[in-house]
Each structure stands twice: as structure tokens, then as C-alpha cells.
Amino acid sequence: MVAKLEEYRQQNERLMEQYTALIKRIEEQEISSFEDLVKYDEKAAQALIKLATGTPAMQMTGRNFGFFGVTSTGKSTMINKLLGQELAATGVGETTKEIRAYNGFNYTLYDIPGRNDDVSYFSMQYVAFWKGLTRRLVLIHHTVKEMTKVFHLLDVIGLHYDIIINKFDRVELEEREPFKQQIHDEIKECKLKGVDNVWFLSSRNPPQFPDWIEMVKFLTDPSKDSKSH
């Protein structure tokens, strides 16, 4: 994956120069999220949107699914369950330091390092990678607000995504329906535009919740594929 990103960078040097100049400007202002960028430097925000919109998608063969989320949301565990093998490292804390690709039967799963802000996603390579994915799956624990900075960045680029509430088995039985409603209310409250699906499940115990089967059916159906709409 690193080699693919580098190849893309070399093919788009002029665009890379524009991103580098913009990121330097953002860093000088100590801005760490797209939300803050909109608030404190509207011109830079519009410049980023223009760059991201004009960034060509990375060419990726086959069907590709990217898993995003803050540290310890269970991305690696979920990938292992989908593959049926213990390939992705799991454990307490952030076990993924760089984008890692895992090949399935007719698809590739990407484990994305956990991020607590989205300034690191402002790069040309990340935008191109996002655009090249077949689906973008974002894992959360307790609230949509864990990842709103990333959701809003995906929204302004015009990319759709699916939200996975993992470790749902840790929610008390009598609290599950209210919790589901809370998540859907937060999606409306945060005015998220690109949400296609919301699944509540447990990657450690997939059969426990029907949403796991629904998610697998969706991901394995090529007619459901969507890259930018």
C-alpha cells in the first residue's frame, strides 16, 4: 500500500505541491480539524474542498473496503472475522501504525490507523485513497461525535460511508433500543449527509446480532457498491 501511495504521489506532483502549501498554512495556524478550519480560515477550507474535489481517485483493482475509527474500536478484530483468519494484529491500544491491506476471496480489506483528529487526512494521498475505495466503513463505540470531524470531511468531499457501532454486546439489554435511537438522533443533529447504513453489532461475537449478517450481505453484493454517491 505504501508503494501504491508513493506511485500516486509521483504521478500527481503539481497537485501534491498545492496540498503541501495548503497544509503548511493550516499547520502554522495550529488548526487540527476541518471544523476548525471552516471556523478560522474559510478561504483555506474552500481551497481544501476545491483540491479534494479535483483529486483523482487512486486506481484500485477489485473491490476495496476501508475500516476507519479511533483507537481500540475493534477494526482489526472485525477484519479478522470477515476474513475467517487471525491476520490483523489486535490488542489494547493502537495496533495499526500504517494502512494495512488484507486480501479476501474477491475483495481487499484495509485497516486504517486510528485518528483522533482529521488534520492528518488533509493529504492528497489520503483523499485519493478514500475516493478509490468501494466502501468506507467507520467504527464507533458510544457516540457519532467520536468521528464527526472525519464524517464532515467526507461529506464535503462528497463521499458516502457506513457507520458501524461495534461492541454492541457491552450495552445492557434494556438500554439497547434507546441507544440505537440516540445514535440515529445524533446523525440528524450532526447533519451527516453521506450515511448509507448504520449497523449495531459485535465483531467478537458476530452471530449475536442480525446486523452482522445484513452487513456481510451488503458488502458481498457488488450491486451495492458506491465510491462517491
C-alpha positions in Angstrom: 0.0 0.0 0.0 2.9 2.4 0.8 4.3 1.8 -2.7 0.9 2.5 -4.3 0.6 5.8 -2.4 4.1 6.8 -3.5 3.4 6.0 -7.1 0.3 8.1 -7.0 2.2 11.0 -5.4 4.8 10.9 -8.2 2.1 10.9 -10.9 0.5 14.0 -9.4 3.4 16.2 -8.3 1.7 19.5 -9.2 -1.3 18.6 -7.1 1.0 17.5 -4.3 2.7 20.9 -4.3 -0.6 22.6 -3.8 -1.6 20.3 -1.0 1.8 20.8 0.7 1.5 24.6 0.6 -2.1 24.5 2.0 -1.2 22.0 4.8 1.8 24.3 5.8 -0.6 27.2 6.1 -3.0 25.2 8.2 -0.3 23.9 10.5 1.1 27.4 11.0 -2.3 28.3 12.4 -2.2 25.2 14.6 -5.6 24.1 13.2 -6.2 20.4 13.8 -9.6 19.7 12.2 -11.7 20.6 9.2 -14.4 22.0 11.6 -11.8 24.5 13.0 -10.5 25.2 9.5 -14.0 26.3 8.5 -14.3 28.4 11.6 -10.9 30.2 11.5 -9.8 30.2 7.9 -12.8 30.0 5.4 -10.6 30.6 2.4 -8.3 27.7 3.3 -11.3 25.5 3.9 -12.7 26.3 0.4 -9.2 25.7 -1.1 -9.1 22.3 0.5 -12.5 21.4 -0.7 -11.5 22.5 -4.2 -8.3 20.5 -4.1 -10.1 17.4 -2.7 -12.9 17.6 -5.3 -10.4 17.8 -8.1 -8.2 15.0 -6.7 -8.4 11.9 -9.0 -9.3 8.6 -7.2 -6.5 6.2 -6.7 -6.8 3.3 -9.2 -7.5 0.1 -7.2 -8.3 -3.3 -8.6 -11.3 -5.3 -7.5 -13.5 -4.4 -4.6 -11.9 -2.5 -1.6 -13.3 -1.7 1.8 -11.6 0.7 4.3 -12.2 0.5 8.0 -11.8 3.7 10.0 -12.1 4.6 13.7 -10.4 5.9 16.7 -8.0 3.7 18.7 -9.5 0.4 20.0 -12.8 0.5 18.2 -12.2 -3.1 17.0 -11.2 -2.6 13.4 -8.6 -5.4 13.3 -10.9 -7.8 15.1 -13.7 -7.1 12.6 -11.3 -7.7 9.7 -10.2 -11.0 11.1 -13.8 -12.2 11.5 -14.6 -11.1 7.9 -11.6 -13.0 6.6 -12.0 -16.0 8.8 -8.4 -15.8 9.8 -6.3 -14.1 12.5 -4.3 -11.9 10.2 -4.7 -8.4 11.6 -3.0 -7.7 14.9 -5.3 -7.0 17.8 -4.9 -5.8 21.4 -5.3 -2.9 23.8 -4.3 0.5 22.3 -3.4 1.3 18.7 -2.0 -1.8 17.0 -2.2 -0.4 13.4 0.5 2.1 12.7 0.0 2.4 8.9 -2.6 1.4 6.3 -2.6 -2.4 6.0 -4.2 -4.4 3.3 -5.7 -7.9 3.8 -6.9 -10.0 0.8 -10.2 -11.8 1.0 -11.8 -14.1 -1.6 -12.8 -11.4 -4.0 -12.1 -8.2 -2.1 -9.4 -6.3 -0.1 -9.9 -5.0 3.4 -7.9 -2.0 4.6 -7.1 -1.4 8.3 -6.7 2.3 8.8 -4.7 3.7 11.7 -6.8 5.3 14.5 -7.0 9.1 14.3 -8.3 11.5 17.0 -8.3 14.5 14.6 -8.5 14.8 10.9 -5.6 17.1 10.0 -3.6 14.1 9.0 -6.3 13.2 6.5 -5.8 16.5 4.6 -3.1 14.9 2.4 -3.6 14.2 -1.3 -2.8 10.6 -0.8 -5.5 10.1 1.8 -8.1 11.9 -0.3 -7.2 9.8 -3.3 -7.3 6.6 -1.2 -10.7 7.5 0.2 -12.0 8.1 -3.3 -10.6 4.9 -4.6 -12.3 2.7 -2.0 -15.5 0.8 -2.9 -16.9 1.4 0.6 -15.8 3.4 3.6 -16.8 1.9 7.0 -16.4 4.0 10.1 -16.5 2.2 13.5 -17.6 4.0 16.7 -18.2 3.0 20.3 -20.5 5.3 22.2 -21.4 8.3 20.1 -21.3 9.5 16.5 -19.4 12.5 17.8 -16.3 10.3 18.2 -15.8 10.7 14.4 -17.8 13.8 13.3 -14.6 15.6 12.2 -13.9 12.8 9.7 -17.6 12.4 8.8 -17.8 16.1 7.9 -14.6 16.0 5.8 -16.1 13.0 3.9 -19.3 14.9 3.5 -17.7 18.0 1.9 -15.7 15.8 -0.5 -19.0 14.1 -1.5 -18.2 10.6 -0.4 -20.6 8.2 1.2 -19.9 5.9 4.2 -21.4 3.3 6.5 -21.4 3.6 10.3 -20.7 0.5 12.5 -21.5 0.7 16.2 -19.2 -2.1 17.4 -19.1 -3.9 20.8 -22.9 -3.5 21.0 -22.9 -6.6 23.3 -21.5 -4.3 26.0 -24.7 -2.3 26.1 -27.2 -3.5 28.7 -30.2 -5.3 27.1 -32.7 -2.7 28.4 -30.6 0.1 27.1 -30.1 -1.1 23.5 -33.2 0.4 21.9 -32.7 3.8 23.5 -29.1 3.7 22.5 -30.0 2.9 18.9 -32.3 5.9 18.9 -29.6 8.1 20.4 -27.3 7.2 17.5 -29.9 8.0 14.9 -30.7 11.3 16.6 -27.0 12.2 16.6 -26.8 11.6 12.9 -29.6 14.1 12.3 -28.2 16.5 14.9 -24.8 16.5 13.3 -26.4 16.8 9.9 -24.4 14.0 8.4 -25.0 13.7 4.6 -23.2 10.6 3.4 -24.5 7.9 5.7 -25.8 4.9 3.8 -26.1 2.3 6.5 -26.0 2.1 10.3 -25.2 -1.3 11.8 -25.2 -2.4 15.5 -23.1 -5.5 16.1 -20.2 -7.2 17.9 -17.2 -8.3 15.9 -16.1 -10.6 18.8 -19.5 -12.4 18.7 -20.9 -11.9 15.2 -23.9 -14.3 15.5 -25.3 -12.4 18.5 -26.8 -9.6 16.3 -28.6 -9.8 13.0 -26.9 -6.6 11.7 -23.7 -8.6 11.2 -25.5 -10.8 8.6 -27.0 -7.7 7.0 -23.6 -6.0 6.8 -21.9 -9.1 5.2 -24.7 -9.4 2.7 -24.4 -5.8 1.8 -20.6 -5.9 1.4 -20.7 -9.1 -0.7 -23.3 -7.7 -3.1 -21.5 -5.8 -6.0 -24.7 -4.0 -6.9 -24.5 -2.1 -3.6 -21.0 -0.7 -4.4 -20.6 3.0 -4.2 -17.5 5.1 -4.5 -18.7 8.7 -4.5 -22.5 8.7 -4.5 
